[in-house]
């Protein structure tokens, strides 16, 4: 069994799925939106019951509500009321919320006095607005805490964490995570290269293997975070390990040496709360980015299927009339996190009885290519069925092009960081393709250049970047001199 498809299970372990992992950015955004909603609602309700009439007819009150919303938002960010630890400890952070709320309304009064318009506002409305805002925000935090606790207890909103190392750092980390309430971070595996010299357990957790076993574990299970818990004087070992982990679709963190647990520190604002660590590898698509990318693929994918339906039908008929064989060609490829899937293409070659385990790239004047095949390959029409891969969910509109399985295995041995391409779903088009690296890659230098462009895309993903690539594809991606 080769190393790319090895799904050997670890004794005593069942396959670990993923829920909806919370992160500091996601939680902060959710409560920022909720606080905005409560401020607007508090202002409206206070006006309705105290002043009466239509709020839209009183610009002064509308301005005051918008002012409070804007100031509360910025003060809250400065005061840290949207940090992960603050949101998950609402009762302990009542003073923070109260100060942010009080300061916002004091600033509103100061502005009203300086502009000499304070007499235009009802003082009862002002007091009612302030108290209602604080009450709604505080209630929202308490209810949110219990909702998150319930979802975490059900395993719905938890993060799957893997730890590398079995020393005192790991034991201290496990003790810290055990005190979390709610228990957001769930340790699902501990690994160590010294598996034969340490263990068999650390802090009650079974050691599951070495770094190779860890990579295989992450390939076959949903893992959100990998924590490297090694002494900081083992810098060469850490660099080597982080280099290997960089190709996995997970956040990688370096845990502080033991001294970090003993002195005061300012922890990074992340979902590990007060545990001293730094993030060294970011996951390209996490938090709301996952939702944005999924919506982009599903919505645009369905629209493109409808738009290209007549062309899909015409090409299918042309292939059927031109040569014998199936209209759709299916081939196994490696996708997200090295998972194998079937890619769909219009058949552009004559059926063959040759060994299909070895993929021969099409070359210029390749006699295997049919008459229709030559046209649809040159114009990229053969790729259109991959829109169904996008709708199904195993491909994206934009991403690194998936290579044949044997090519993956070959080039991964020759190009460092090759598997970083698999940190996102493969795409119909990509940054490398619109930059001219499409078609035959007959030299290692061409493949290295393609991989470099793919890695740049993975590390710099944004919705605007995707739209830019799609726009460039419309102009330069369909007809390419390198496509045979």
Beta strands, then each sheet from edge to edge (+ up, - down):
strand 1: 159-164
strand 2: 185-191
strand 3: 201-202
strand 4: 205-206
strand 5: 225-228
strand 6: 251-255
strand 7: 277-281
strand 8: 328-334
strand 9: 340-346
strand 10: 396-398
strand 11: 427-429
sheet 1: 2+ 1+ 5+ 6+ 7-
sheet 2: 3+ 4-
sheet 3: 8+ 9-
sheet 4: 10+ 11+
end
